[in-house]
Amino acid sequence: RLRAESEHARQTAAAQLREEMGVIRDEQDGMLDGLDEQKRGLALVLQRVDARLLQESDSVQQQLNQMRAEVSAAISGKGSLNVEPEKPPKSPPLSSESSPPPGYG
């Protein structure tokens, strides 16, 4: 009888352990599915970023080519540069009424 009770307790513990292992396995599968979903989402974001960077690179290259053509035409005397000269930044007017910084005066 003692042996039968011991065997029953062992089988009960084994069944409980299998059940808990199944729950853990299901949780891990859910986590892995979540990670896979995040990876797919990140891959899509990276594709969009790559496409945007390529588009911007192409745009910069086109602008550079246009500038080169304008400079080349201006040097050869066949065109003019479409560049406005930079204006120096305006400095604030000096006022004789303004007080000097502390320690100067």
PAKELUM-612278 format. One line per 2 residues: number of its first residue (from 1); their letters; for each residue x, y negated, z of C-alpha. Coordinates in Angstrom, 1 decimal. Example, Ala and Ser with C-alpha at 12.3 -4.5 7.8 and 13.67 -1.06 7.14 Angstrom:
1) as) 12.3/4.5/7.8 | 13.7/1.1/7.1
//
This chain:
1) rl) 0.0/0.0/0.0 | 2.9/-2.4/0.9
3) ra) 4.5/-1.7/-2.5 | 1.2/-2.4/-4.3
5) es) 0.8/-5.7/-2.5 | 4.4/-6.6/-3.3
7) eh) 3.9/-5.8/-7.0 | 0.6/-7.8/-7.1
9) ar) 2.3/-10.8/-5.5 | 5.2/-10.5/-8.0
11) qt) 2.7/-10.3/-10.9 | 0.8/-13.3/-9.6
13) aa) 4.0/-15.3/-9.2 | 5.1/-14.3/-12.8
15) aq) 1.7/-15.3/-14.2 | 1.8/-18.6/-12.4
17) lr) 5.4/-19.2/-13.7 | 4.3/-18.4/-17.3
19) ee) 1.4/-20.8/-17.0 | 3.7/-23.6/-15.7
21) mg) 6.2/-22.9/-18.4 | 3.4/-23.2/-21.0
23) vi) 2.4/-26.6/-19.6 | 6.0/-27.7/-19.6
25) rd) 6.5/-26.5/-23.2 | 3.3/-28.4/-24.3
27) eq) 4.6/-31.6/-22.6 | 7.9/-31.2/-24.3
29) dg) 6.3/-30.7/-27.7 | 4.2/-33.8/-27.1
31) ml) 7.4/-35.8/-26.2 | 9.2/-34.5/-29.3
33) dg) 6.2/-35.4/-31.5 | 6.2/-38.9/-30.0
35) ld) 10.0/-39.2/-30.7 | 9.4/-38.0/-34.3
37) eq) 6.7/-40.6/-34.7 | 9.0/-43.3/-33.4
39) kr) 11.8/-42.2/-35.7 | 9.4/-42.4/-38.7
41) gl) 8.3/-45.9/-37.6 | 11.9/-47.1/-37.2
43) al) 12.8/-45.7/-40.6 | 10.0/-47.7/-42.2
45) vl) 11.1/-50.8/-40.4 | 14.7/-50.3/-41.5
47) qr) 13.5/-49.8/-45.1 | 11.6/-53.1/-45.0
49) vd) 14.6/-54.8/-43.5 | 16.9/-53.4/-46.1
51) ar) 14.5/-54.4/-48.9 | 14.3/-58.0/-47.4
53) ll) 18.1/-58.2/-47.1 | 18.5/-57.0/-50.7
55) qe) 15.9/-59.6/-51.9 | 17.7/-62.4/-50.0
57) sd) 21.0/-61.3/-51.3 | 19.7/-61.3/-54.9
59) sv) 18.3/-64.8/-54.3 | 21.6/-66.1/-52.9
61) qq) 23.4/-64.6/-55.9 | 21.0/-66.3/-58.3
63) ql) 21.6/-69.6/-56.6 | 25.3/-69.1/-56.7
65) nq) 25.2/-68.2/-60.4 | 23.1/-71.3/-61.1
67) mr) 25.6/-73.5/-59.1 | 28.5/-72.0/-61.0
69) ae) 26.8/-72.7/-64.3 | 26.1/-76.3/-63.3
71) vs) 29.7/-76.9/-62.1 | 31.0/-75.4/-65.3
73) aa) 28.7/-77.6/-67.4 | 29.7/-80.7/-65.4
75) is) 33.4/-79.9/-65.8 | 33.0/-79.4/-69.5
77) gk) 31.0/-82.6/-69.8 | 27.9/-81.0/-71.0
79) gs) 25.7/-81.5/-68.0 | 25.4/-83.1/-64.6
81) ln) 25.3/-81.6/-61.2 | 21.9/-81.7/-59.6
83) ve) 23.5/-82.5/-56.2 | 22.6/-85.5/-54.1
85) pe) 25.6/-86.9/-52.2 | 25.4/-86.3/-48.5
87) kp) 24.6/-89.4/-46.4 | 26.7/-89.8/-43.3
89) pk) 24.6/-89.3/-40.1 | 23.4/-92.5/-38.5
91) sp) 25.1/-93.3/-35.3 | 23.1/-95.0/-32.6
93) pl) 23.6/-98.7/-32.5 | 26.0/-100.0/-29.9
95) ss) 24.4/-102.3/-27.4 | 26.3/-104.7/-25.3
97) es) 23.5/-104.5/-22.7 | 24.0/-100.8/-22.1
99) sp) 25.8/-99.8/-18.9 | 29.0/-97.8/-19.1
101) pp) 29.0/-94.3/-17.8 | 29.7/-93.9/-14.1
103) gy) 33.4/-94.3/-13.2 | 34.0/-96.7/-16.2
105) g) 33.4/-100.2/-15.2
//
